[in-house]
Amino acid sequence: MKERWEKTKKLSKERKFHHVNSGVPITCTLPFDGGMWRKSVRLLRMIPYFRKGILRKPTLQNQHNDSILEVSHSIKAVNLIHDDSVWGEKFRAKDIYEIRSQKMIQECVDDFIIYEDVYNEYDPIPMNEMPYILICTYNPYNSNNDDNPILHFTQNEEMYIEGIYN
């Protein structure tokens, strides 16, 4: 056994990896058990949400002037989109009559990718015509009881999906 390790070390130093015996056991743990596999699949599903322009925030009351959501807020939004708890449901539902499923949101992301990859390659599409998800905030501690979205994001506000525009 020791001589096999010595031979492997020697071949590695000589950078002749193709001569290493494939029967040599791996000394590190494999990264995928059941839990790690589920986490990695979930993470891979989240990556497309970070394409530039999918997640936006309002800049004015005019919907055609929406701006791209900052990375820190995008991370929070994507985590809430995939959150199966009450907080995730609250984020996806502006109110009880407008509940958005994860599948509806994923369809918007898939449409965005199709538009970006296929159509944008030869004939660029204006950003305001691309599918996107509009993220707004509200202050749960607001004493004015108004439902107007807050146009600046701070730590005190809760985020929610204002709309999915395909």
C-alpha positions as CSV (number, residue, x, y, z in Angstrom):
1,M,0.0,0.0,0.0
2,K,2.8,2.4,0.9
3,E,4.6,1.8,-2.3
4,R,1.4,2.5,-4.3
5,W,1.2,5.9,-2.5
6,E,4.9,6.6,-3.2
7,K,4.3,5.8,-6.9
8,T,1.3,8.1,-6.9
9,K,3.2,11.0,-5.3
10,K,6.1,10.5,-7.8
11,L,3.7,10.6,-10.8
12,S,2.0,13.6,-9.4
13,K,5.3,15.5,-9.0
14,E,6.2,14.6,-12.5
15,R,2.7,15.8,-13.7
16,K,1.9,12.4,-15.2
17,F,-1.6,12.2,-13.9
18,H,-2.7,9.9,-16.7
19,H,-0.4,7.1,-15.4
20,V,-1.9,7.2,-11.9
21,N,-3.7,4.0,-11.0
22,S,-7.5,4.7,-11.0
23,G,-7.8,2.1,-8.2
24,V,-6.1,4.4,-5.7
25,P,-8.7,5.5,-3.1
26,I,-9.7,9.1,-2.8
27,T,-8.6,10.5,0.5
28,C,-11.1,13.3,0.7
29,T,-14.8,13.0,1.2
30,L,-17.1,13.2,-1.8
31,P,-19.0,16.5,-1.7
32,F,-22.4,15.0,-2.4
33,D,-24.5,13.1,0.1
34,G,-28.3,13.5,0.0
35,G,-28.4,16.8,1.8
36,M,-25.5,18.4,-0.1
37,W,-27.1,17.2,-3.4
38,R,-30.4,18.9,-2.6
39,K,-28.6,22.1,-1.5
40,S,-26.5,22.2,-4.7
41,V,-29.6,21.6,-6.9
42,R,-31.4,24.4,-5.1
43,L,-28.5,26.7,-5.5
44,L,-28.2,25.9,-9.2
45,R,-31.9,26.8,-9.6
46,M,-31.2,30.2,-8.0
47,I,-28.3,31.3,-10.3
48,P,-30.4,32.4,-13.3
49,Y,-32.3,34.9,-11.1
50,F,-29.1,36.9,-11.0
51,R,-29.1,37.7,-14.7
52,K,-29.0,41.4,-15.2
53,G,-32.5,42.8,-15.5
54,I,-34.7,40.0,-14.2
55,L,-35.2,41.5,-10.7
56,R,-36.1,45.2,-10.8
57,K,-37.3,47.9,-8.5
58,P,-39.5,50.9,-9.3
59,T,-37.7,54.2,-9.6
60,L,-40.8,56.2,-10.5
61,Q,-44.5,55.5,-10.6
62,N,-44.0,54.9,-14.3
63,Q,-43.3,51.2,-14.8
64,H,-41.2,51.7,-17.9
65,N,-38.4,53.4,-15.8
66,D,-37.7,50.5,-13.5
67,S,-34.1,50.0,-12.4
68,I,-32.1,46.8,-11.7
69,L,-32.3,45.6,-8.1
70,E,-29.0,45.8,-6.2
71,V,-27.1,42.5,-5.6
72,S,-27.7,42.5,-1.8
73,H,-31.5,43.0,-2.3
74,S,-31.4,40.4,-5.2
75,I,-29.9,37.8,-2.8
76,K,-32.7,38.5,-0.3
77,A,-35.4,38.4,-3.0
78,V,-34.1,35.1,-4.5
79,N,-33.9,33.5,-1.1
80,L,-37.5,34.6,-0.4
81,I,-38.7,33.4,-3.8
82,H,-37.4,29.9,-2.9
83,D,-38.5,30.0,0.7
84,D,-41.3,27.6,1.5
85,S,-42.1,29.2,4.9
86,V,-44.7,31.9,5.7
87,W,-42.1,34.6,5.0
88,G,-41.6,33.3,1.4
89,E,-45.4,33.1,0.9
90,K,-45.8,36.7,2.2
91,F,-43.1,37.9,-0.2
92,R,-44.7,36.2,-3.2
93,A,-48.2,37.4,-2.3
94,K,-48.9,41.1,-2.5
95,D,-52.2,40.3,-1.0
96,I,-54.4,37.3,-0.5
97,Y,-55.8,37.6,-4.1
98,E,-52.5,37.9,-5.9
99,I,-50.5,34.8,-4.7
100,R,-47.7,34.0,-7.1
101,S,-46.3,30.5,-7.2
102,Q,-42.7,29.6,-7.5
103,K,-43.6,28.0,-10.9
104,M,-45.1,31.3,-12.2
105,I,-41.9,33.1,-11.2
106,Q,-39.7,30.5,-12.7
107,E,-41.6,30.8,-16.0
108,C,-40.8,34.5,-16.1
109,V,-37.1,33.7,-15.5
110,D,-37.2,31.1,-18.3
111,D,-38.9,33.5,-20.7
112,F,-36.2,36.1,-19.8
113,I,-33.5,33.7,-20.6
114,I,-35.1,32.7,-24.0
115,Y,-35.5,36.4,-24.9
116,E,-31.9,37.2,-23.8
117,D,-30.2,34.2,-25.4
118,V,-32.2,33.8,-28.6
119,Y,-33.7,37.1,-29.6
120,N,-31.1,39.4,-28.1
121,E,-28.2,37.7,-30.0
122,Y,-29.1,39.2,-33.4
123,D,-31.8,41.8,-32.7
124,P,-31.5,43.5,-29.3
125,I,-34.7,43.9,-27.4
126,P,-35.2,47.0,-25.3
127,M,-34.9,46.3,-21.5
128,N,-38.5,47.5,-20.9
129,E,-39.8,44.8,-23.2
130,M,-38.0,42.0,-21.6
131,P,-39.9,39.8,-19.0
132,Y,-39.0,40.8,-15.4
133,I,-40.1,40.6,-11.7
134,L,-40.8,43.9,-10.0
135,I,-39.8,43.9,-6.3
136,C,-41.2,46.6,-4.0
137,T,-41.0,47.3,-0.3
138,Y,-43.2,48.5,2.4
139,N,-42.7,49.5,6.0
140,P,-44.7,47.2,8.4
141,Y,-44.2,49.8,11.1
142,N,-45.7,52.7,9.1
143,S,-48.3,54.6,11.1
144,N,-49.8,56.3,8.0
145,N,-51.4,53.0,6.8
146,D,-50.8,53.8,3.1
147,D,-50.2,51.0,0.6
148,N,-47.8,52.9,-1.7
149,P,-44.6,51.1,-2.4
150,I,-41.4,52.6,-1.0
151,L,-39.0,53.5,-3.8
152,H,-35.8,53.2,-1.7
153,F,-34.8,50.0,0.1
154,T,-33.6,50.0,3.7
155,Q,-33.3,47.5,6.5
156,N,-36.7,48.3,8.1
157,E,-38.8,47.5,5.1
158,E,-40.3,44.2,4.0
159,M,-40.0,43.2,0.4
160,Y,-42.7,41.8,-1.8
161,I,-43.3,41.0,-5.5
162,E,-45.4,43.8,-7.0
163,G,-45.7,42.1,-10.4
164,I,-44.5,39.6,-12.9
165,Y,-44.3,41.1,-16.3
166,N,-44.0,38.6,-19.2
